[in-house]
Amino acid sequence: GLKRILKLCECLILIDQSENVEILSTYTIQHKNAKEKERIDKIIQFTIDSFQKQIALSDVANIINTSVSAFCRYFRKSTKKTYITFLNEVRVGHACKLLINTKISIITICYESGFGTIANFNKQFSNIKHMTPSQYRKEFEDKNLN
């Protein structure tokens, strides 16, 4: 309804006026041609569709009909990060959404985000967000109370 649209506009104004800015991406993918863009788009779409499952590098390499080593070189050259780093960023992003919007347990979020173990989830989450999942959830709960 109209109230939700007004709240959204208020949020956008707050974001626009905020001095506390955190850059989320420092690199844009550069494509030399349409074929290169199509290859990266296929990889990204596959990742978004499959991140909750176990993904083997060979599965992703097969999408663009290349070997695993050639795929890894290509992806790193194109994005300036490894595929595993990208996959972990996608998974942690999904976990963040669940931590903010649900009350489900952190261990359930771990598995729903595609991580195989809670230890790896906590490690990757901390590497990317510089805090634990429980600290992240608490930070958003505290902000919502204020």
C-alpha positions in Angstrom: 0.0 0.0 0.0 0.8 3.7 0.0 2.2 3.6 3.6 4.8 0.9 2.5 5.9 3.0 -0.5 6.3 6.1 1.8 8.4 4.0 4.3 10.5 2.8 1.4 11.0 6.4 0.2 12.0 7.4 3.8 14.5 4.6 3.9 16.0 5.6 0.6 16.3 9.2 1.8 18.1 8.0 5.0 20.5 5.9 2.9 21.1 8.8 0.6 21.9 11.2 3.5 23.9 8.7 5.5 27.6 9.5 6.0 28.3 6.0 7.3 28.8 4.3 3.9 30.3 0.9 3.3 31.3 0.0 -0.2 30.1 -3.5 -1.0 31.8 -4.0 -4.3 35.0 -2.5 -5.5 35.3 -4.1 -8.8 33.0 -4.3 -11.8 33.3 -7.2 -14.2 34.8 -6.0 -17.5 33.6 -7.8 -20.6 35.6 -7.7 -23.8 32.6 -8.9 -25.9 29.1 -10.3 -25.8 30.4 -13.9 -25.7 32.5 -13.2 -22.5 29.5 -11.5 -20.9 27.3 -14.5 -21.7 29.8 -16.9 -20.2 30.1 -15.0 -16.9 26.3 -14.6 -16.8 25.8 -18.3 -17.2 28.3 -18.9 -14.3 26.6 -16.3 -12.1 23.1 -17.6 -12.8 24.1 -21.2 -12.1 25.6 -20.1 -8.8 22.5 -18.2 -7.8 20.3 -21.2 -8.7 22.6 -23.8 -7.0 24.4 -22.2 -4.1 22.3 -24.0 -1.5 23.6 -27.4 -2.8 27.1 -28.7 -2.9 28.9 -27.4 -6.1 31.9 -29.0 -7.6 34.2 -26.9 -9.7 33.8 -29.4 -12.5 30.1 -28.7 -12.6 30.7 -25.0 -13.1 33.5 -25.6 -15.6 31.1 -27.8 -17.6 28.7 -24.9 -18.0 31.2 -23.1 -20.2 32.7 -26.3 -21.6 36.2 -26.0 -20.2 38.5 -27.8 -17.8 38.5 -27.0 -14.1 41.9 -25.3 -14.3 41.0 -23.2 -17.4 37.7 -22.3 -15.7 39.5 -21.2 -12.5 42.0 -19.0 -14.5 39.1 -17.5 -16.6 36.9 -16.7 -13.6 39.8 -15.1 -11.6 40.9 -13.1 -14.6 37.3 -11.9 -15.2 36.3 -11.1 -11.6 39.6 -10.7 -9.7 38.5 -13.3 -7.2 38.3 -17.1 -7.1 35.1 -18.9 -7.8 35.0 -20.3 -4.2 35.3 -16.7 -2.8 32.4 -15.7 -5.0 30.4 -18.7 -4.0 31.0 -18.0 -0.3 30.0 -14.4 -0.8 26.7 -15.5 -2.3 26.1 -18.0 0.5 26.9 -15.4 3.2 24.7 -12.9 1.5 21.8 -15.3 1.7 22.6 -16.1 5.3 22.5 -12.4 6.2 19.1 -12.1 4.7 17.9 -15.1 6.8 19.6 -13.7 9.9 17.8 -10.4 9.5 14.4 -11.6 8.3 13.8 -14.8 10.3 14.2 -16.2 13.7 15.4 -19.6 12.5 18.5 -21.0 14.2 22.0 -20.2 13.0 22.8 -23.9 12.4 19.7 -24.1 10.1 20.8 -21.0 8.3 24.2 -22.5 7.9 22.8 -25.5 6.0 20.1 -23.5 4.1 22.9 -21.3 2.8 24.8 -24.2 1.3 27.6 -24.6 3.9 28.5 -28.2 4.9 29.6 -27.5 8.4 28.9 -24.9 11.1 32.7 -24.4 11.5 33.2 -23.5 7.9 30.1 -21.3 7.9 31.3 -19.3 11.0 34.8 -19.0 9.4 33.5 -17.8 6.0 30.9 -15.5 7.6 33.6 -13.9 9.8 36.0 -13.5 6.9 33.4 -11.6 4.9 31.4 -9.7 7.5 34.1 -9.3 10.2 31.7 -10.6 12.9 30.0 -13.8 13.8 26.5 -14.6 12.6 25.1 -14.1 16.1 26.7 -10.7 16.3 25.3 -9.8 12.9 21.8 -10.8 13.9 22.1 -9.0 17.3 23.4 -5.8 15.5 20.3 -5.7 13.3 18.0 -6.5 16.3 19.5 -3.6 18.2 19.1 -1.2 15.2 15.5 -2.2 14.9 14.8 -1.5 18.6 16.3 2.0 18.2 
